[in-house]
Amino acid sequence: MKVFTNERLIESRARFAKWANFGGLGLLMLSLALSFHPERIVWAYMTLTLGLVLISVATYNANRWVKKPRSDQLLAKAMKGFGRHYRLYNYILPVDHLLLCPHGLLILKVKGQEGEIRCQGKKWHRKFSLRRLWELFFQEALGNPTMEVQGEIQRIRRFIGSAELPPDAEIPIEGVIVFTNPKAKLEVIVPLVPVVHIGELKPLLRKLRGRSPIPEGTHEALARVFDEAGV
């Protein structure tokens, strides 16, 4: 399998996280200094609030772009061993992770939450815990992964709709929701979009091998379009 990753984007977001953290800490120190002057207490609260916001943004970006293994690294490791017809694109296209494989396109929606998570159809529920309060400020919320995948499928359809592909090319586009946290306890009931732990991703892809492949010319054309997007 070939892996293409937007390293420039990762490096820029990592730098942003670093400087946002420095800025947030600086504002907290300034707030502390201002708090010793009653006439400047309003400024102290303002700098305190801004400092906390910056640290929150910095922590969120650090968790996503600095902390290893990142989502793209986990996906590449989980799918290691597939042949040249499998091409993983990370942070290059209108979606974070897209797999070009013999039977079409597969959007990989990565989630890193832990705890008890339930999916029934297109509805999601996550059991409340004190850790969720922490995530409100420092991590991405679970949201509705099913609706997110459906939206990303439409974005990819629009993207390839403007590309030069063989006439009458029919390209199946599907999605799968991948949980990377081993502490995630999933209860999945008739999901509209497949939901798996990352260790179950390779077996899922092997099951898809039985589907009718897209024409070789279409596969090559998609590879060219996606490769050029990453240049």
Buried (B, 14 or more C-beta within 10 A) or exposed (E): BBBBBBEEEBEEBBEBBBEBBEBBBEBBEBBEEBBEEEEBEEBBEBBBEBBBBBBBBBBBBBBBBBEEEBBBEBBBEBBEEBEEBBBBBBBBBBBBBBBBBBBBBBBBBBBBBBBBBBBEEBEBEBEEEEEBEEBEEBBEEBEBBBBBBBEBBEEBEEBBEEBEBBEEBEBEBBBBBBBBBEEBBBEEEEBBBBBBBBEBBBEEBEEBEEEEEBEEEBBEBBBEBBBEBBE
